[in-house]
Amino acid sequence: MRTLILALILLGPAAPLAVCQEAEAEPADEPVKKETVDELLKRVEEAHTEHKDFKGSFDQTKFLALFGDEIRSNGTFIFKKPDHVRWEYAKPHKSILVVTGETGKKWSESTGRVENFKLGDDRGLDAVVKQLFTWFKGEFTKLKDDYRVEIKSREPVTLTMTPKKDVVKKFIASIEVTFTKGEDEIKSVKIIEPADNGDEADYTLYQFKDTKLDSNVKDDEFKINK
């Protein structure tokens, strides 16, 4: 009997402490699973398949590393499914490009003439137009066909895309696409050109604003009346 009482005295204080420690212990937080590139592209794609047209304005900055200089311009753009684009510069010099598919017409204030051209002749504009159309048409999962896609930032979402094809690598080292909060619109597209080892690269940055979706764009807006 004395042995039992002694055992209870010795063990008594320890038991409640153990119970208390067990009650206070909380399970470790599970690590937050980050969205993969494929999941992000699919989510953005599913959210942007129903739009018919969109338009807005842009600011363009061309950085020339050799001179450490920036050339700034601005203008407006209009897109309409399936493949219509109007890209108009207001400053510093007025010019208009109208694209249907891979071909189009252009006019500049300096020449006063309307000329035919191919979108592929301007690699920078070609890349920007295709990125905007990719977003607009809801085809983001197709990006991985031509680019290695990485998530550079999650807030805001910024994708870095490195071209896979050698013919594109000659003109473009990478493309950075940044979305607005909620991925509703593209905020900017940055085209970074190839550079020699150690040299600073030239780039062109397009920043978009005042974007309006589904505003019933007319076909007449894709004509150059000059």
CYANA upper distance limits for C-alpha pairs under 8 A (distance plus 0.5 A):
  1 MET  CA      5 ILE  CA      6.81
  2 ARG  CA      6 LEU  CA      6.57
  3 THR  CA      7 ALA  CA      6.65
  4 LEU  CA      8 LEU  CA      6.78
  5 ILE  CA      9 ILE  CA      6.71
  6 LEU  CA     10 LEU  CA      6.66
  7 ALA  CA     11 LEU  CA      6.48
  8 LEU  CA     12 GLY  CA      5.79
  9 ILE  CA     13 PRO  CA      7.98
 10 LEU  CA     14 ALA  CA      8.26
 11 LEU  CA     15 ALA  CA      6.85
 12 GLY  CA     16 PRO  CA      7.76
 13 PRO  CA     17 LEU  CA      7.15
 14 ALA  CA     18 ALA  CA      6.75
 15 ALA  CA     19 VAL  CA      6.84
 16 PRO  CA     20 CYS  CA      6.54
 17 LEU  CA     21 GLN  CA      6.59
 18 ALA  CA     22 GLU  CA      6.67
 19 VAL  CA     23 ALA  CA      6.66
 20 CYS  CA     24 GLU  CA      6.69
 21 GLN  CA     25 ALA  CA      6.67
 35 GLU  CA     39 GLU  CA      6.48
 35 GLU  CA     40 LEU  CA      6.73
 36 THR  CA     40 LEU  CA      6.64
 37 VAL  CA     41 LEU  CA      6.63
 37 VAL  CA    149 VAL  CA      7.76
 37 VAL  CA    150 GLU  CA      7.09
 37 VAL  CA    151 ILE  CA      7.04
 38 ASP  CA     42 LYS  CA      6.61
 38 ASP  CA    141 THR  CA      7.73
 39 GLU  CA     43 ARG  CA      6.59
 40 LEU  CA     44 VAL  CA      6.69
 41 LEU  CA     45 GLU  CA      6.47
 41 LEU  CA    140 PHE  CA      5.95
 41 LEU  CA    141 THR  CA      6.07
 42 LYS  CA     46 GLU  CA      6.63
 42 LYS  CA    140 PHE  CA      7.44
 42 LYS  CA    141 THR  CA      6.63
 43 ARG  CA     47 ALA  CA      6.98
 44 VAL  CA     48 HIS  CA      7.09
 44 VAL  CA    138 GLY  CA      7.91
 44 VAL  CA    140 PHE  CA      7.70
 44 VAL  CA    183 GLU  CA      7.39
 45 GLU  CA     49 THR  CA      7.15
 45 GLU  CA    135 TRP  CA      7.78
 45 GLU  CA    138 GLY  CA      4.91
 45 GLU  CA    139 GLU  CA      6.30
 45 GLU  CA    140 PHE  CA      5.95
 45 GLU  CA    141 THR  CA      7.61
 46 GLU  CA    138 GLY  CA      7.16
 47 ALA  CA    138 GLY  CA      7.93
 48 HIS  CA    135 TRP  CA      7.48
 48 HIS  CA    136 PHE  CA      6.85
 48 HIS  CA    137 LYS  CA      7.22
 48 HIS  CA    138 GLY  CA      5.39
 49 THR  CA    136 PHE  CA      7.81
 49 THR  CA    137 LYS  CA      6.22
 49 THR  CA    138 GLY  CA      5.17
 50 GLU  CA    137 LYS  CA      8.45
 51 HIS  CA    136 PHE  CA      7.48
 51 HIS  CA    137 LYS  CA      7.93
 51 HIS  CA    213 LEU  CA      7.31
 51 HIS  CA    214 ASP  CA      6.56
 52 LYS  CA     80 LYS  CA      6.66
 52 LYS  CA     81 LYS  CA      6.25
 52 LYS  CA    213 LEU  CA      8.20
 52 LYS  CA    214 ASP  CA      6.09
 52 LYS  CA    216 ASN  CA      8.48
 53 ASP  CA     78 ILE  CA      8.13
 53 ASP  CA     79 PHE  CA      6.01
 53 ASP  CA     80 LYS  CA      4.80
 53 ASP  CA     81 LYS  CA      6.71
 53 ASP  CA    136 PHE  CA      8.43
 53 ASP  CA    213 LEU  CA      6.46
 53 ASP  CA    214 ASP  CA      5.40
 53 ASP  CA    215 SER  CA      7.28
 53 ASP  CA    216 ASN  CA      7.53
 53 ASP  CA    217 VAL  CA      6.98
 54 PHE  CA     78 ILE  CA      6.53
 54 PHE  CA     79 PHE  CA      5.88
 54 PHE  CA     80 LYS  CA      7.15
 54 PHE  CA    136 PHE  CA      8.46
 54 PHE  CA    211 THR  CA      7.29
 54 PHE  CA    212 LYS  CA      5.91
 54 PHE  CA    213 LEU  CA      4.82
 54 PHE  CA    214 ASP  CA      6.23
 54 PHE  CA    215 SER  CA      7.27
 54 PHE  CA    217 VAL  CA      8.26
 55 LYS  CA     76 THR  CA      8.03
 55 LYS  CA     77 PHE  CA      5.99
 55 LYS  CA     78 ILE  CA      4.74
 55 LYS  CA     79 PHE  CA      6.60
 55 LYS  CA    211 THR  CA      6.01
 55 LYS  CA    212 LYS  CA      5.94
 55 LYS  CA    213 LEU  CA      7.31
 56 GLY  CA     76 THR  CA      6.24
 56 GLY  CA     77 PHE  CA      6.10
 56 GLY  CA     78 ILE  CA      7.24
 56 GLY  CA    208 PHE  CA      7.63
 56 GLY  CA    209 LYS  CA      6.63
 56 GLY  CA    210 ASP  CA      5.61
 56 GLY  CA    211 THR  CA      4.70
 56 GLY  CA    212 LYS  CA      6.68
 57 SER  CA     74 ASN  CA      8.03
 57 SER  CA     75 GLY  CA      6.17
 57 SER  CA     76 THR  CA      4.53
 57 SER  CA     77 PHE  CA      6.43
 57 SER  CA    208 PHE  CA      6.40
 57 SER  CA    209 LYS  CA      6.01
 57 SER  CA    210 ASP  CA      6.65
 57 SER  CA    211 THR  CA      7.48
 58 PHE  CA     74 ASN  CA      6.08
 58 PHE  CA     75 GLY  CA      6.07
 58 PHE  CA     76 THR  CA      6.40
 58 PHE  CA     77 PHE  CA      7.97
 58 PHE  CA    206 TYR  CA      6.93
 58 PHE  CA    207 GLN  CA      5.90
 58 PHE  CA    208 PHE  CA      4.95
 58 PHE  CA    209 LYS  CA      6.61
 59 ASP  CA     72 ARG  CA      7.89
 59 ASP  CA     73 SER  CA      6.56
 59 ASP  CA     74 ASN  CA      4.89
 59 ASP  CA     75 GLY  CA      7.30
 59 ASP  CA    206 TYR  CA      6.28
 59 ASP  CA    207 GLN  CA      5.69
 59 ASP  CA    208 PHE  CA      7.14
 60 GLN  CA     72 ARG  CA      6.16
 60 GLN  CA     73 SER  CA      5.63
 60 GLN  CA     74 ASN  CA      6.14
 60 GLN  CA    204 THR  CA      7.50
 60 GLN  CA    205 LEU  CA      6.14
 60 GLN  CA    206 TYR  CA      5.14
 60 GLN  CA    207 GLN  CA      6.97
 61 THR  CA     70 GLU  CA      6.82
 61 THR  CA     71 ILE  CA      6.21
 61 THR  CA     72 ARG  CA      5.16
 61 THR  CA     73 SER  CA      7.13
 61 THR  CA    204 THR  CA      6.12
 61 THR  CA    205 LEU  CA      5.59
 61 THR  CA    206 TYR  CA      7.12
 62 LYS  CA     70 GLU  CA      5.95
 62 LYS  CA     71 ILE  CA      5.48
 62 LYS  CA     72 ARG  CA      6.87
 62 LYS  CA    202 ASP  CA      8.14
 62 LYS  CA    203 TYR  CA      6.52
 62 LYS  CA    204 THR  CA      4.92
 62 LYS  CA    205 LEU  CA      6.96
 63 PHE  CA     68 GLY  CA      7.67
 63 PHE  CA     69 ASP  CA      6.36
 63 PHE  CA     70 GLU  CA      5.00
 63 PHE  CA     71 ILE  CA      7.00
 63 PHE  CA    202 ASP  CA      5.98
 63 PHE  CA    203 TYR  CA      5.86
 63 PHE  CA    204 THR  CA      6.72
 64 LEU  CA     68 GLY  CA      6.23
 64 LEU  CA     69 ASP  CA      5.86
 64 LEU  CA     70 GLU  CA      6.76
 64 LEU  CA    201 ALA  CA      8.38
 64 LEU  CA    202 ASP  CA      5.62
 64 LEU  CA    203 TYR  CA      7.71
 65 ALA  CA     69 ASP  CA      7.33
 65 ALA  CA    200 GLU  CA      6.35
 65 ALA  CA    201 ALA  CA      6.53
 65 ALA  CA    202 ASP  CA      5.80
 72 ARG  CA     92 PRO  CA      8.24
 73 SER  CA     89 TYR  CA      7.69
 73 SER  CA     90 ALA  CA      8.06
 73 SER  CA     91 LYS  CA      5.73
 73 SER  CA     92 PRO  CA      6.24
 74 ASN  CA     89 TYR  CA      6.25
 74 ASN  CA     90 ALA  CA      6.45
 74 ASN  CA     91 LYS  CA      6.04
 74 ASN  CA     92 PRO  CA      8.12
 75 GLY  CA     87 TRP  CA      8.11
 75 GLY  CA     88 GLU  CA      5.94
 75 GLY  CA     89 TYR  CA      4.72
 75 GLY  CA     90 ALA  CA      5.30
 75 GLY  CA     91 LYS  CA      7.33
 76 THR  CA     87 TRP  CA      6.69
 76 THR  CA     88 GLU  CA      5.79
 76 THR  CA     89 TYR  CA      7.12
 76 THR  CA     90 ALA  CA      8.20
 77 PHE  CA     85 VAL  CA      7.74
 77 PHE  CA     86 ARG  CA      5.96
 77 PHE  CA     87 TRP  CA      5.11
 77 PHE  CA     88 GLU  CA      6.67
 78 ILE  CA     84 HIS  CA      8.49
 78 ILE  CA     85 VAL  CA      6.13
 78 ILE  CA     86 ARG  CA      5.50
 78 ILE  CA     87 TRP  CA      7.21
 79 PHE  CA     83 ASP  CA      8.07
 79 PHE  CA     84 HIS  CA      6.15
 79 PHE  CA     85 VAL  CA      5.17
 79 PHE  CA     86 ARG  CA      7.12
 79 PHE  CA    133 PHE  CA      8.36
 80 LYS  CA     84 HIS  CA      5.56
 80 LYS  CA     85 VAL  CA      7.11
 80 LYS  CA    217 VAL  CA      7.53
 81 LYS  CA    137 LYS  CA      8.01
 82 PRO  CA    137 LYS  CA      8.50
 83 ASP  CA     99 VAL  CA      8.10
 83 ASP  CA    100 THR  CA      5.96
 83 ASP  CA    101 GLY  CA      5.59
 83 ASP  CA    133 PHE  CA      8.45
 84 HIS  CA     98 VAL  CA      8.04
 84 HIS  CA     99 VAL  CA      6.19
 84 HIS  CA    100 THR  CA      5.25
 84 HIS  CA    101 GLY  CA      7.28
 84 HIS  CA    222 PHE  CA      7.66
 85 VAL  CA     97 LEU  CA      8.39
 85 VAL  CA     98 VAL  CA      6.12
 85 VAL  CA     99 VAL  CA      5.40
 85 VAL  CA    100 THR  CA      7.04
 85 VAL  CA    222 PHE  CA      7.48
 86 ARG  CA     96 ILE  CA      7.72
 86 ARG  CA     97 LEU  CA      6.28
 86 ARG  CA     98 VAL  CA      5.00
 86 ARG  CA     99 VAL  CA      6.88
 86 ARG  CA    221 GLU  CA      7.98
 86 ARG  CA    222 PHE  CA      6.38
 87 TRP  CA     96 ILE  CA      6.37
 87 TRP  CA     97 LEU  CA      5.56
 87 TRP  CA     98 VAL  CA      6.84
 88 GLU  CA     94 LYS  CA      7.92
 88 GLU  CA     95 SER  CA      6.31
 88 GLU  CA     96 ILE  CA      4.85
 88 GLU  CA     97 LEU  CA      6.67
 89 TYR  CA     93 HIS  CA      7.28
 89 TYR  CA     94 LYS  CA      5.71
 89 TYR  CA     95 SER  CA      5.65
 89 TYR  CA     96 ILE  CA      6.80
 90 ALA  CA     94 LYS  CA      5.26
 90 ALA  CA     95 SER  CA      7.50
 93 HIS  CA    108 SER  CA      8.32
 93 HIS  CA    109 GLU  CA      7.44
 93 HIS  CA    110 SER  CA      8.46
 94 LYS  CA    108 SER  CA      6.53
 94 LYS  CA    109 GLU  CA      5.97
 95 SER  CA    106 LYS  CA      7.79
 95 SER  CA    107 TRP  CA      5.97
 95 SER  CA    108 SER  CA      4.60
 95 SER  CA    109 GLU  CA      6.52
 96 ILE  CA    106 LYS  CA      5.94
 96 ILE  CA    107 TRP  CA      5.66
 96 ILE  CA    108 SER  CA      6.91
 96 ILE  CA    224 ILE  CA      8.02
 97 LEU  CA    104 GLY  CA      7.50
 97 LEU  CA    105 LYS  CA      6.31
 97 LEU  CA    106 LYS  CA      4.86
 97 LEU  CA    107 TRP  CA      7.13
 98 VAL  CA    104 GLY  CA      5.83
 98 VAL  CA    105 LYS  CA      5.82
 98 VAL  CA    106 LYS  CA      6.81
 98 VAL  CA    222 PHE  CA      6.39
 98 VAL  CA    223 LYS  CA      7.50
 98 VAL  CA    224 ILE  CA      7.95
 99 VAL  CA    103 THR  CA      6.23
 99 VAL  CA    104 GLY  CA      4.63
 99 VAL  CA    105 LYS  CA      7.14
 99 VAL  CA    119 LEU  CA      7.82
 99 VAL  CA    222 PHE  CA      8.31
100 THR  CA    104 GLY  CA      6.27
102 GLU  CA    118 LYS  CA      6.43
102 GLU  CA    119 LEU  CA      5.86
102 GLU  CA    120 GLY  CA      7.57
103 THR  CA    116 ASN  CA      8.04
103 THR  CA    117 PHE  CA      6.46
103 THR  CA    118 LYS  CA      4.94
103 THR  CA    119 LEU  CA      6.20
104 GLY  CA    116 ASN  CA      6.31
104 GLY  CA    117 PHE  CA      5.96
104 GLY  CA    118 LYS  CA      6.64
104 GLY  CA    119 LEU  CA      7.50
105 LYS  CA    114 VAL  CA      6.95
105 LYS  CA    115 GLU  CA      5.90
105 LYS  CA    116 ASN  CA      4.92
105 LYS  CA    117 PHE  CA      6.28
105 LYS  CA    224 ILE  CA      8.40
106 LYS  CA    114 VAL  CA      5.97
106 LYS  CA    115 GLU  CA      5.79
106 LYS  CA    116 ASN  CA      6.88
106 LYS  CA    117 PHE  CA      7.55
106 LYS  CA    224 ILE  CA      8.41
107 TRP  CA    111 THR  CA      8.04
107 TRP  CA    112 GLY  CA      7.03
107 TRP  CA    113 ARG  CA      6.15
107 TRP  CA    114 VAL  CA      5.10
107 TRP  CA    115 GLU  CA      6.97
107 TRP  CA    224 ILE  CA      8.04
107 TRP  CA    226 LYS  CA      8.46
108 SER  CA    112 GLY  CA      6.23
108 SER  CA    113 ARG  CA      7.28
108 SER  CA    114 VAL  CA      8.15
112 GLY  CA    226 LYS  CA      8.33
113 ARG  CA    226 LYS  CA      8.36
114 VAL  CA    224 ILE  CA      8.22
114 VAL  CA    226 LYS  CA      7.99
117 PHE  CA    121 ASP  CA      7.94
118 LYS  CA    122 ASP  CA      8.39
119 LEU  CA    123 ARG  CA      8.18
119 LEU  CA    125 LEU  CA      7.91
119 LEU  CA    126 ASP  CA      6.07
120 GLY  CA    126 ASP  CA      6.21
121 ASP  CA    126 ASP  CA      8.35
122 ASP  CA    126 ASP  CA      6.37
123 ARG  CA    127 ALA  CA      6.55
123 ARG  CA    171 PHE  CA      7.37
123 ARG  CA    172 ILE  CA      8.49
124 GLY  CA    128 VAL  CA      6.87
124 GLY  CA    172 ILE  CA      8.46
124 GLY  CA    191 ILE  CA      7.19
124 GLY  CA    204 THR  CA      8.15
125 LEU  CA    129 VAL  CA      6.49
126 ASP  CA    130 LYS  CA      6.63
127 ALA  CA    131 GLN  CA      6.65
127 ALA  CA    191 ILE  CA      8.30
128 VAL  CA    132 LEU  CA      6.72
128 VAL  CA    189 VAL  CA      7.17
128 VAL  CA    191 ILE  CA      8.37
129 VAL  CA    133 PHE  CA      6.60
130 LYS  CA    134 THR  CA      6.41
131 GLN  CA    135 TRP  CA      6.87
131 GLN  CA    189 VAL  CA      8.47
132 LEU  CA    136 PHE  CA      6.49
132 LEU  CA    186 ILE  CA      7.92
133 PHE  CA    137 LYS  CA      6.18
134 THR  CA    138 GLY  CA      6.45
134 THR  CA    139 GLU  CA      5.58
134 THR  CA    140 PHE  CA      6.36
134 THR  CA    143 LEU  CA      8.44
135 TRP  CA    139 GLU  CA      6.95
135 TRP  CA    140 PHE  CA      6.86
135 TRP  CA    186 ILE  CA      8.08
139 GLU  CA    143 LEU  CA      8.04
142 LYS  CA    146 ASP  CA      8.26
143 LEU  CA    147 TYR  CA      6.37
143 LEU  CA    149 VAL  CA      7.95
144 LYS  CA    148 ARG  CA      6.37
144 LYS  CA    149 VAL  CA      6.82
146 ASP  CA    163 PRO  CA      6.52
146 ASP  CA    164 LYS  CA      6.11
146 ASP  CA    165 LYS  CA      7.42
147 TYR  CA    161 MET  CA      6.03
147 TYR  CA    162 THR  CA      5.70
147 TYR  CA    163 PRO  CA      4.92
147 TYR  CA    164 LYS  CA      5.82
148 ARG  CA    161 MET  CA      5.98
148 ARG  CA    162 THR  CA      5.58
148 ARG  CA    163 PRO  CA      6.89
148 ARG  CA    164 LYS  CA      7.21
149 VAL  CA    159 LEU  CA      7.17
149 VAL  CA    160 THR  CA      6.33
149 VAL  CA    161 MET  CA      5.10
149 VAL  CA    162 THR  CA      7.15
150 GLU  CA    159 LEU  CA      6.22
150 GLU  CA    160 THR  CA      5.73
150 GLU  CA    161 MET  CA      6.95
151 ILE  CA    157 VAL  CA      7.88
151 ILE  CA    158 THR  CA      6.60
151 ILE  CA    159 LEU  CA      5.25
151 ILE  CA    160 THR  CA      6.75
152 LYS  CA    157 VAL  CA      8.09
152 LYS  CA    158 THR  CA      5.89
152 LYS  CA    159 LEU  CA      5.99
152 LYS  CA    160 THR  CA      6.47
153 SER  CA    157 VAL  CA      5.74
153 SER  CA    158 THR  CA      5.38
153 SER  CA    159 LEU  CA      7.60
154 ARG  CA    158 THR  CA      6.94
155 GLU  CA    181 LYS  CA      8.13
156 PRO  CA    178 THR  CA      7.38
156 PRO  CA    179 PHE  CA      6.87
156 PRO  CA    180 THR  CA      7.11
156 PRO  CA    181 LYS  CA      6.55
157 VAL  CA    178 THR  CA      6.36
157 VAL  CA    179 PHE  CA      6.10
157 VAL  CA    180 THR  CA      8.16
157 VAL  CA    181 LYS  CA      8.26
157 VAL  CA    183 GLU  CA      7.78
158 THR  CA    176 GLU  CA      7.15
158 THR  CA    177 VAL  CA      5.99
158 THR  CA    178 THR  CA      4.74
158 THR  CA    179 PHE  CA      6.90
159 LEU  CA    176 GLU  CA      6.08
159 LEU  CA    177 VAL  CA      5.73
159 LEU  CA    178 THR  CA      7.00
160 THR  CA    174 SER  CA      7.29
160 THR  CA    175 ILE  CA      6.26
160 THR  CA    176 GLU  CA      5.10
160 THR  CA    177 VAL  CA      7.16
161 MET  CA    174 SER  CA      6.00
161 MET  CA    175 ILE  CA      5.58
161 MET  CA    176 GLU  CA      6.83
162 THR  CA    173 ALA  CA      6.94
162 THR  CA    174 SER  CA      5.08
162 THR  CA    175 ILE  CA      7.10
163 PRO  CA    168 VAL  CA      6.89
163 PRO  CA    169 LYS  CA      6.55
163 PRO  CA    172 ILE  CA      7.85
163 PRO  CA    173 ALA  CA      7.59
163 PRO  CA    174 SER  CA      7.08
164 LYS  CA    168 VAL  CA      8.16
164 LYS  CA    169 LYS  CA      7.87
165 LYS  CA    169 LYS  CA      6.82
166 ASP  CA    170 LYS  CA      7.02
167 VAL  CA    171 PHE  CA      8.19
168 VAL  CA    172 ILE  CA      6.43
169 LYS  CA    173 ALA  CA      6.21
169 LYS  CA    194 PRO  CA      7.93
170 LYS  CA    194 PRO  CA      7.45
171 PHE  CA    193 GLU  CA      6.44
171 PHE  CA    194 PRO  CA      7.03
172 ILE  CA    191 ILE  CA      7.29
172 ILE  CA    192 ILE  CA      6.49
172 ILE  CA    193 GLU  CA      5.13
172 ILE  CA    194 PRO  CA      6.42
173 ALA  CA    191 ILE  CA      8.36
173 ALA  CA    192 ILE  CA      6.07
173 ALA  CA    193 GLU  CA      5.47
173 ALA  CA    194 PRO  CA      5.23
174 SER  CA    191 ILE  CA      6.86
174 SER  CA    192 ILE  CA      5.83
174 SER  CA    193 GLU  CA      7.55
175 ILE  CA    189 VAL  CA      7.50
175 ILE  CA    190 LYS  CA      6.10
175 ILE  CA    191 ILE  CA      5.31
175 ILE  CA    192 ILE  CA      6.58
176 GLU  CA    188 SER  CA      8.48
176 GLU  CA    189 VAL  CA      6.21
176 GLU  CA    190 LYS  CA      5.52
176 GLU  CA    191 ILE  CA      7.24
177 VAL  CA    186 ILE  CA      7.63
177 VAL  CA    187 LYS  CA      8.19
177 VAL  CA    188 SER  CA      6.39
177 VAL  CA    189 VAL  CA      5.17
177 VAL  CA    190 LYS  CA      7.04
178 THR  CA    186 ILE  CA      6.56
178 THR  CA    187 LYS  CA      5.98
178 THR  CA    188 SER  CA      5.76
178 THR  CA    189 VAL  CA      7.04
179 PHE  CA    183 GLU  CA      5.57
179 PHE  CA    184 ASP  CA      7.71
179 PHE  CA    185 GLU  CA      6.28
179 PHE  CA    186 ILE  CA      4.90
179 PHE  CA    187 LYS  CA      5.38
179 PHE  CA    188 SER  CA      7.49
180 THR  CA    184 ASP  CA      6.69
180 THR  CA    185 GLU  CA      6.02
180 THR  CA    186 ILE  CA      6.50
180 THR  CA    187 LYS  CA      5.76
185 GLU  CA    211 THR  CA      8.23
186 ILE  CA    208 PHE  CA      7.59
187 LYS  CA    207 GLN  CA      6.47
187 LYS  CA    208 PHE  CA      5.85
187 LYS  CA    209 LYS  CA      7.65
188 SER  CA    205 LEU  CA      7.58
188 SER  CA    206 TYR  CA      5.91
188 SER  CA    207 GLN  CA      4.84
188 SER  CA    208 PHE  CA      6.34
189 VAL  CA    205 LEU  CA      6.42
189 VAL  CA    206 TYR  CA      5.70
189 VAL  CA    207 GLN  CA      7.18
190 LYS  CA    203 TYR  CA      7.35
190 LYS  CA    204 THR  CA      6.23
190 LYS  CA    205 LEU  CA      4.85
190 LYS  CA    206 TYR  CA      6.72
191 ILE  CA    203 TYR  CA      5.95
191 ILE  CA    204 THR  CA      5.69
191 ILE  CA    205 LEU  CA      6.88
192 ILE  CA    201 ALA  CA      7.18
192 ILE  CA    202 ASP  CA      6.74
192 ILE  CA    203 TYR  CA      4.89
192 ILE  CA    204 THR  CA      7.19
193 GLU  CA    201 ALA  CA      6.44
193 GLU  CA    202 ASP  CA      6.01
193 GLU  CA    203 TYR  CA      6.24
194 PRO  CA    201 ALA  CA      6.87
194 PRO  CA    202 ASP  CA      8.18
195 ALA  CA    199 ASP  CA      6.43
195 ALA  CA    200 GLU  CA      7.08
195 ALA  CA    201 ALA  CA      5.56
195 ALA  CA    202 ASP  CA      8.08
217 VAL  CA    221 GLU  CA      7.76
218 LYS  CA    222 PHE  CA      8.48
219 ASP  CA    223 LYS  CA      8.22
